[in-house]
Each structure stands twice: as C-alpha cells, then as structure tokens.
Amino acid sequence: MRILLIGDIFGRPGRAIVKERLPEIVREHAIQLIIANGENTAAGFGITPALAEELFDLNIDVITTGNHVWDKREIVDYFQMAEGDGRGPARRVLRPANFPADMPGRGVYQGFKGKIPYAVINLQGRVFMASNDDPFRIVDQLLQKIDAKVIVVDMHAEATSEKISLGWYLDGRVTAVIGTHTHVPTADERVLPNGTAYVTDVGMTGPYDGVIGVKKELVVGKFLNGMPVRFEPATGDVRLCAVVIDCDVETGKALSIERLMLS
C-alpha cells in the first residue's frame, strides 16, 4: 500500500495547492490512502465542517488535527454527528486521542481501502504544550483494540525529542509515526530497524513567505514590540509538504518513506 500524509494545511493558500497538486501526486506515486493534517485550514486557525467536506471532496480519506482543533466552535457539532452509529464523513476527522475522554470527537479511525484494513491514530505531545493524557500510554491502549496491520500515527507535538522517542517506542508496532505541528519540515525521514517509517516533522502545506504561515511583518512586529496582533495568513511561496510511505499490507511494516516538497 502507498500512503500519502500531507503536512499541516494552512489557510486558503494551503487548500489551493492541495487541490492543484494532489491529483498528480496520486497518479505519479500510485497513492492508495491519503491522510492530511487539517487543523489550520480555516485561515490558519482551526477547521470548519465545510472545509473538512472540501478536503474529503479531494479524495482525502482521513483528517487529523491538533492543538487548534477547537478554534472554530462549529467543529464540535460536526464531531457530535460522528457519534451514535459512528458512520459518515465526520467520523473521519480526528482530534488527538490523548485529549480528555469526555471531549467531543475521537482520536482513532479504522477503515478499509478495498479489502485492506487500516487505522489512523492522532496524538498530541505534552512538552511545551497543554498537559493532556500521556500519549505513550494512550497509544498502548489503542493498539490493543485495533484490528489492522497498517497503522499510521500523526504525532502533533512541539518537542523533537518527544516525537523521536515515540517513534522508537512504537518501532515495529505501527507502520508510521509522522510528526506534525512545527510547520518546518525536517530531513530525518527513515525506516526504523523494526519497520516503522518515521519523520520528525513533515512540514506545512501553505505559504512559506512568512513565519510558519503567518504574514512575516505581523510576527516580526510582535517580537519587536510585544503588542497583541491579529495574525493573518501569508500568501507567497506556497508549497505542499508531504511524505509517501510504502508498506507491506500483510505485516504492516514500512518498506520506504519519501519526503515531498512541491511548489
């Protein structure tokens, strides 16, 4: 199976380049499963039901999120649509699984591509971020319940050491541990010794003529004077960052991981 995981889609520029470049990526790399982090799709802060549906219309299978998941209030109602029978597209939008259990939404999705079962787990780090449940122990609990060999983990975290540690902790137990959140792509993609594909951060899909997606003059000004400012998405030098993972569906082990950055 060929899996594509697209890094944090930032605002309208990020959505536009995904719409433009995704078909050729799918064609050239024979992609079968598409996962995207969508927590920044709404002008950089949060995701709305309409934007989730827009991504699903591009044949994205599962949308992960992170610390910005609650920035748009209407996403709570969308998550509640996924409760009950657990069906419908809302079920394929995740929030980190190590958030408090009584929060809306879920942190894991299990589905099929053809006859191949797969699972996607969304986690959030705790170092330099909100104090949620332990992602290491939460993922242990989830893996006991998952009936699939192909398992992709989106680790949305600030600290590189926390992400790397989770990669080693899950090596051989999941297909891939892919880091998101910092919006800066790292060049450490590799398949760990026991068959888990890993990268510390896949990078942002959005405008690079700014500061992690925001207009540079606004962020530079905030550093200079410390005054509050309303952040707005940048628009220039838009790039799509992603990784392509090739895996054995019988064992769930990764065979390769390739980093993409497209203008």
C-alpha positions in Angstrom: 0.0 0.0 0.0 1.2 3.5 -0.8 0.2 6.1 1.8 0.4 9.9 1.5 0.4 12.1 4.6 0.1 15.8 3.9 1.5 18.2 6.5 -0.5 21.0 8.2 -2.7 22.6 5.5 -2.6 26.3 6.3 -5.4 28.6 5.1 -6.6 29.2 1.6 -3.1 29.0 0.1 -2.6 25.5 1.5 -6.0 24.3 0.4 -5.4 25.7 -3.1 -2.1 23.9 -3.6 -3.5 20.6 -2.4 -6.4 20.9 -4.9 -3.9 21.8 -7.6 -1.1 19.2 -7.0 -2.8 16.3 -5.3 -4.1 14.5 -8.4 -0.6 14.3 -10.0 0.9 13.1 -6.7 -1.7 10.3 -6.5 -1.0 9.4 -10.2 2.8 9.6 -10.1 3.2 7.7 -6.8 0.2 5.3 -7.1 -1.2 6.6 -3.8 -4.0 4.5 -2.3 -4.5 6.1 1.1 -4.5 9.9 1.8 -4.2 11.4 5.3 -3.9 15.2 5.9 -3.5 17.3 9.0 -6.2 19.9 8.6 -6.2 21.9 11.9 -5.0 25.1 10.2 -7.3 25.1 7.2 -9.5 27.9 8.4 -7.2 30.9 7.8 -4.6 29.2 9.9 -6.7 28.5 13.0 -9.0 25.5 13.2 -11.2 23.7 10.8 -14.9 24.0 9.9 -17.3 21.3 8.7 -17.4 23.0 5.3 -13.6 22.9 5.0 -13.5 19.3 6.1 -16.0 18.4 3.4 -13.9 20.3 0.9 -10.9 18.1 1.7 -13.0 15.0 1.5 -14.1 16.0 -1.9 -10.4 15.9 -3.0 -10.4 12.2 -2.0 -8.6 12.7 1.3 -9.5 9.7 3.4 -8.8 10.9 7.0 -8.1 14.4 8.5 -6.0 14.7 11.6 -5.8 17.8 13.8 -4.0 19.0 17.0 -3.9 22.0 19.4 -6.0 24.2 17.1 -8.9 21.8 16.7 -11.3 23.8 18.9 -10.6 27.2 17.3 -13.8 27.1 15.3 -16.8 26.3 17.5 -18.8 24.6 14.8 -16.5 21.7 14.6 -17.9 20.5 18.0 -21.3 19.9 16.4 -19.6 18.2 13.5 -17.9 15.8 15.8 -21.1 15.0 17.6 -22.6 13.9 14.2 -20.0 11.1 14.3 -21.3 9.7 17.5 -24.1 7.0 17.5 -23.5 4.6 14.7 -20.0 6.0 14.0 -20.7 6.4 10.3 -20.5 9.4 7.9 -17.6 11.7 6.9 -17.5 13.4 10.3 -16.1 10.2 11.7 -13.0 10.6 9.6 -12.0 13.9 11.2 -9.9 13.2 14.3 -8.8 15.1 17.4 -5.9 13.9 19.5 -6.7 10.7 21.2 -5.0 11.7 24.4 -7.4 14.6 25.0 -9.8 14.0 27.9 -12.1 11.1 27.0 -15.3 13.1 27.5 -14.3 15.7 24.9 -16.2 15.6 21.6 -14.8 13.5 18.8 -12.4 10.6 18.6 -8.7 10.1 18.2 -8.6 7.0 16.1 -10.3 5.9 12.8 -10.4 2.3 11.5 -11.4 1.8 7.9 -10.8 -0.2 4.7 -9.2 0.6 1.3 -10.7 -2.1 -0.8 -10.3 -5.2 1.4 -7.3 -3.8 3.3 -8.0 -2.7 6.9 -6.1 0.3 8.2 -6.1 2.6 11.2 -5.1 6.2 11.8 -4.2 7.5 15.3 -4.0 11.2 16.2 -1.9 12.1 19.2 -0.6 15.4 20.7 2.6 15.9 22.7 2.8 17.3 26.2 6.3 19.1 26.1 5.7 22.9 25.7 2.0 22.1 25.0 -1.1 21.7 27.1 -1.0 19.0 29.7 -3.1 16.2 28.3 -3.0 12.4 29.0 0.2 10.6 28.3 0.3 9.9 24.5 2.7 6.9 25.1 0.2 5.0 27.4 -2.8 6.1 25.4 -1.4 4.7 22.2 -0.6 1.4 24.0 -4.3 1.2 25.0 -5.5 2.0 21.4 -3.2 -0.6 19.8 -4.8 -3.4 21.9 -8.2 -2.6 20.3 -7.1 -2.1 16.6 -7.7 -4.9 14.2 -5.4 -3.8 11.4 -1.8 -4.2 10.4 -1.5 -0.9 8.6 -1.4 1.8 11.3 -0.4 5.4 10.8 0.2 7.7 13.8 0.2 11.6 13.5 2.2 12.9 16.4 1.3 16.5 16.7 4.0 17.9 19.0 6.4 20.7 19.7 9.5 18.9 21.0 11.6 16.9 18.6 12.8 14.7 21.5 9.2 13.7 22.3 8.4 12.8 18.7 11.6 10.8 18.2 11.0 9.0 21.5 7.5 8.0 20.3 9.0 6.8 17.0 11.4 4.4 18.9 8.7 3.4 21.3 6.4 2.3 18.5 9.0 0.9 16.2 7.7 -2.4 14.8 4.2 -1.9 16.2 2.9 0.7 13.7 3.5 1.4 10.1 4.5 5.0 10.5 5.0 7.8 13.1 4.7 11.1 11.3 5.4 14.3 13.2 3.3 17.5 12.6 2.8 20.9 14.2 6.0 22.9 13.9 5.3 23.8 10.2 9.1 23.3 9.5 10.0 20.2 7.5 12.8 18.0 8.9 15.2 15.9 6.8 15.4 12.9 9.1 12.9 10.6 7.3 13.9 6.9 7.6 12.5 3.4 8.3 13.5 2.4 11.8 15.1 -1.0 12.4 11.8 -2.9 13.1 9.9 -1.5 10.2 8.3 1.8 11.3 8.6 4.8 8.9 9.5 8.0 10.8 10.0 11.7 10.2 10.1 14.4 13.0 8.0 16.9 11.1 6.5 16.6 7.6 6.3 20.4 7.3 3.5 22.8 6.5 1.4 22.9 3.3 1.0 26.6 2.8 2.8 29.9 2.4 6.5 29.9 3.2 6.9 33.7 2.6 6.0 34.3 6.2 6.6 32.9 9.7 5.1 29.4 9.9 2.3 30.5 7.7 1.6 34.0 9.1 2.4 37.3 7.4 6.0 37.9 8.4 5.6 41.6 9.2 3.0 40.8 11.8 5.1 38.2 13.6 8.3 40.3 13.4 6.4 43.3 14.8 5.2 41.2 17.7 8.7 40.2 18.6 9.8 43.8 18.4 7.1 45.4 20.5 5.3 42.6 22.3 1.9 44.1 21.4 -1.0 41.8 20.6 -1.8 41.5 16.9 -4.3 39.7 14.8 -2.4 37.1 12.8 -3.3 36.8 9.1 -2.1 34.1 6.7 0.8 34.9 4.3 0.2 34.3 0.6 3.6 33.9 -1.2 5.9 31.0 -1.9 3.2 28.3 -1.4 4.5 24.7 -1.0 3.0 21.3 -0.4 4.9 19.2 2.1 4.1 15.5 2.5 5.6 12.1 2.8 4.9 8.9 0.8 5.1 5.7 2.7 5.3 2.3 1.0 4.3 -0.6 3.3 3.6 -4.3 3.3 -0.1 -4.9 4.0 0.5 -8.4 5.3 2.8 -7.3 8.1 2.1 -3.5 8.3 5.8 -2.8 8.1 7.1 0.2 6.1 9.3 -0.5 3.2 10.3 3.1 2.4 9.5 6.7 3.2 10.0 9.6 0.8 9.7 13.3 1.6 8.0 15.7 -0.9 8.0 19.5 -1.2 6.2 20.8 -4.2 5.8 24.4 -5.3 
